[in-house]
């Protein structure tokens, strides 16, 4: 009889430990998911700015970003391609972003834009430039990336086109 009580005690302790471990893991996964999916979102004149939460942009507000973006000119261009033009956006002396202004597409393309961009915001890899946010407006769409100061991969592989 004493042996059965010891076994029942151990089984009870193991079940309690198992349940507690599952609760702890669930809480940790929820906190990670919540931190990853927090965004700053502001609406303005028919558009929306979404900045994914990251330590790199803790103090950046959408007003500052919008004002700086509207002041971009030809001297800020760092590249262009089939989908749009890339600008260097200096927030202050130590913070720069690459802002890609996309050409507007069809209504069908626009519907899928936000879904795809939010999926891209979840991707974190050392070989992929970090997407910090996006902006949708009636006239254009913007993608806000980490600025890579050493030029483009195209220039590195093929040299400068003069």
FIZA-90271 format. One record per residue (C-alpha): residue number from 1; residue in three letters; x, y, z. Coordinates in steps of 0.02 Angstrom, whole numbers. Example, Ala and Ser with C-alpha at 12.3 -4.5 7.8 and 13.67 -1.06 7.14 Angstrom:
BEGIN
SITE; num; residu; x; y; z
SITE; 1; ALA; 615; -225; 390
SITE; 2; SER; 684; -53; 357
***
This chain:
BEGIN
SITE; num; residu; x; y; z
SITE; 1; UNK; 0; 0; 0
SITE; 2; UNK; 143; 119; 40
SITE; 3; UNK; 222; 86; -128
SITE; 4; UNK; 61; 136; -219
SITE; 5; UNK; 56; 301; -124
SITE; 6; UNK; 235; 342; -173
SITE; 7; UNK; 198; 306; -357
SITE; 8; UNK; 39; 411; -350
SITE; 9; UNK; 137; 553; -268
SITE; 10; UNK; 270; 549; -407
SITE; 11; UNK; 138; 542; -543
SITE; 12; UNK; 49; 692; -465
SITE; 13; UNK; 213; 790; -453
SITE; 14; UNK; 255; 749; -635
SITE; 15; UNK; 83; 802; -696
SITE; 16; UNK; 93; 966; -600
SITE; 17; UNK; 270; 1000; -667
SITE; 18; UNK; 210; 961; -845
SITE; 19; UNK; 63; 1080; -831
SITE; 20; UNK; 171; 1219; -757
SITE; 21; UNK; 301; 1198; -896
SITE; 22; UNK; 165; 1211; -1029
SITE; 23; UNK; 97; 1369; -949
SITE; 24; UNK; 271; 1448; -942
SITE; 25; UNK; 307; 1404; -1124
SITE; 26; UNK; 138; 1472; -1178
SITE; 27; UNK; 168; 1637; -1088
SITE; 28; UNK; 341; 1655; -1165
SITE; 29; UNK; 276; 1618; -1340
SITE; 30; UNK; 132; 1740; -1318
SITE; 31; UNK; 251; 1878; -1261
SITE; 32; UNK; 364; 1845; -1411
SITE; 33; UNK; 216; 1848; -1531
SITE; 34; UNK; 148; 2008; -1453
SITE; 35; UNK; 317; 2096; -1462
SITE; 36; UNK; 341; 2042; -1643
SITE; 37; UNK; 167; 2095; -1699
SITE; 38; UNK; 161; 2266; -1618
SITE; 39; UNK; 156; 2404; -1747
SITE; 40; UNK; 140; 2590; -1744
SITE; 41; UNK; 1; 2639; -1862
SITE; 42; UNK; -60; 2813; -1902
SITE; 43; UNK; -183; 2872; -2031
SITE; 44; UNK; -159; 3031; -2129
SITE; 45; UNK; -254; 3109; -2274
SITE; 46; UNK; -312; 2948; -2354
SITE; 47; UNK; -156; 2847; -2314
SITE; 48; UNK; -76; 2747; -2177
SITE; 49; UNK; 99; 2731; -2103
SITE; 50; UNK; 144; 2569; -2016
SITE; 51; UNK; 310; 2551; -1925
SITE; 52; UNK; 356; 2379; -1860
SITE; 53; UNK; 420; 2385; -1681
SITE; 54; UNK; 608; 2367; -1670
SITE; 55; UNK; 744; 2440; -1559
SITE; 56; UNK; 811; 2533; -1711
SITE; 57; UNK; 659; 2647; -1722
SITE; 58; UNK; 603; 2665; -1541
SITE; 59; UNK; 594; 2855; -1542
SITE; 60; UNK; 540; 2881; -1722
SITE; 61; UNK; 365; 2951; -1745
SITE; 62; UNK; 263; 2944; -1905
SITE; 63; UNK; 252; 3134; -1911
SITE; 64; UNK; 442; 3150; -1921
SITE; 65; UNK; 451; 3013; -2051
SITE; 66; UNK; 311; 3088; -2156
SITE; 67; UNK; 385; 3264; -2153
SITE; 68; UNK; 558; 3199; -2202
SITE; 69; UNK; 485; 3088; -2337
SITE; 70; UNK; 390; 3231; -2418
SITE; 71; UNK; 554; 3330; -2429
SITE; 72; UNK; 647; 3197; -2529
SITE; 73; UNK; 721; 3261; -2691
SITE; 74; UNK; 829; 3202; -2835
SITE; 75; UNK; 988; 3228; -2734
SITE; 76; UNK; 929; 3094; -2612
SITE; 77; UNK; 912; 2958; -2745
SITE; 78; UNK; 1025; 2808; -2717
SITE; 79; UNK; 950; 2694; -2851
SITE; 80; UNK; 804; 2653; -2961
SITE; 81; UNK; 730; 2501; -3042
SITE; 82; UNK; 577; 2429; -3126
SITE; 83; UNK; 467; 2446; -2972
SITE; 84; UNK; 518; 2618; -2911
SITE; 85; UNK; 652; 2736; -2848
SITE; 86; UNK; 755; 2716; -2688
SITE; 87; UNK; 797; 2869; -2584
SITE; 88; UNK; 912; 2895; -2436
SITE; 89; UNK; 810; 2967; -2292
SITE; 90; UNK; 915; 3047; -2155
SITE; 91; UNK; 820; 3064; -1991
SITE; 92; UNK; 970; 3131; -1895
SITE; 93; UNK; 1160; 3116; -1907
SITE; 94; UNK; 1160; 2934; -1852
SITE; 95; UNK; 995; 2867; -1921
SITE; 96; UNK; 962; 2837; -2104
SITE; 97; UNK; 833; 2734; -2197
SITE; 98; UNK; 815; 2677; -2376
SITE; 99; UNK; 642; 2726; -2437
SITE; 100; UNK; 578; 2643; -2595
SITE; 101; UNK; 438; 2738; -2681
SITE; 102; UNK; 340; 2609; -2778
SITE; 103; UNK; 246; 2642; -2938
SITE; 104; UNK; 58; 2622; -2914
SITE; 105; UNK; -14; 2464; -2988
SITE; 106; UNK; -187; 2402; -3025
SITE; 107; UNK; -322; 2392; -2892
SITE; 108; UNK; -292; 2205; -2875
SITE; 109; UNK; -107; 2233; -2841
SITE; 110; UNK; -147; 2365; -2710
SITE; 111; UNK; -260; 2247; -2612
SITE; 112; UNK; -120; 2121; -2592
SITE; 113; UNK; 13; 2252; -2553
SITE; 114; UNK; -20; 2267; -2365
SITE; 115; UNK; -36; 2080; -2337
SITE; 116; UNK; 129; 2045; -2423
SITE; 117; UNK; 221; 2188; -2338
SITE; 118; UNK; 164; 2133; -2166
SITE; 119; UNK; 226; 1958; -2206
SITE; 120; UNK; 393; 2032; -2260
SITE; 121; UNK; 403; 2127; -2095
SITE; 122; UNK; 408; 1960; -2004
SITE; 123; UNK; 563; 1901; -2097
SITE; 124; UNK; 724; 1927; -2001
SITE; 125; UNK; 882; 1858; -2080
SITE; 126; UNK; 1061; 1919; -2086
SITE; 127; UNK; 1064; 1914; -2277
SITE; 128; UNK; 900; 2009; -2303
SITE; 129; UNK; 883; 2196; -2278
SITE; 130; UNK; 764; 2232; -2133
SITE; 131; UNK; 596; 2306; -2177
SITE; 132; UNK; 550; 2434; -2042
SITE; 133; UNK; 382; 2488; -2108
SITE; 134; UNK; 277; 2547; -2252
SITE; 135; UNK; 165; 2689; -2304
SITE; 136; UNK; 12; 2684; -2414
SITE; 137; UNK; -55; 2844; -2491
SITE; 138; UNK; -170; 2885; -2636
SITE; 139; UNK; -23; 2938; -2745
SITE; 140; UNK; 112; 2811; -2698
SITE; 141; UNK; 168; 2669; -2585
SITE; 142; UNK; 329; 2676; -2486
SITE; 143; UNK; 435; 2537; -2413
SITE; 144; UNK; 551; 2588; -2271
SITE; 145; UNK; 708; 2482; -2260
SITE; 146; UNK; 868; 2482; -2161
SITE; 147; UNK; 996; 2587; -2255
SITE; 148; UNK; 1147; 2491; -2318
SITE; 149; UNK; 1288; 2619; -2339
SITE; 150; UNK; 1402; 2518; -2454
SITE; 151; UNK; 1295; 2528; -2610
SITE; 152; UNK; 1188; 2403; -2702
SITE; 153; UNK; 1222; 2221; -2740
SITE; 154; UNK; 1204; 2262; -2925
SITE; 155; UNK; 1345; 2390; -2916
SITE; 156; UNK; 1455; 2268; -2819
SITE; 157; UNK; 1427; 2128; -2945
SITE; 158; UNK; 1428; 2226; -3109
SITE; 159; UNK; 1520; 2387; -3070
SITE; 160; UNK; 1464; 2565; -3096
SITE; 161; UNK; 1368; 2604; -3255
SITE; 162; UNK; 1431; 2768; -3327
***
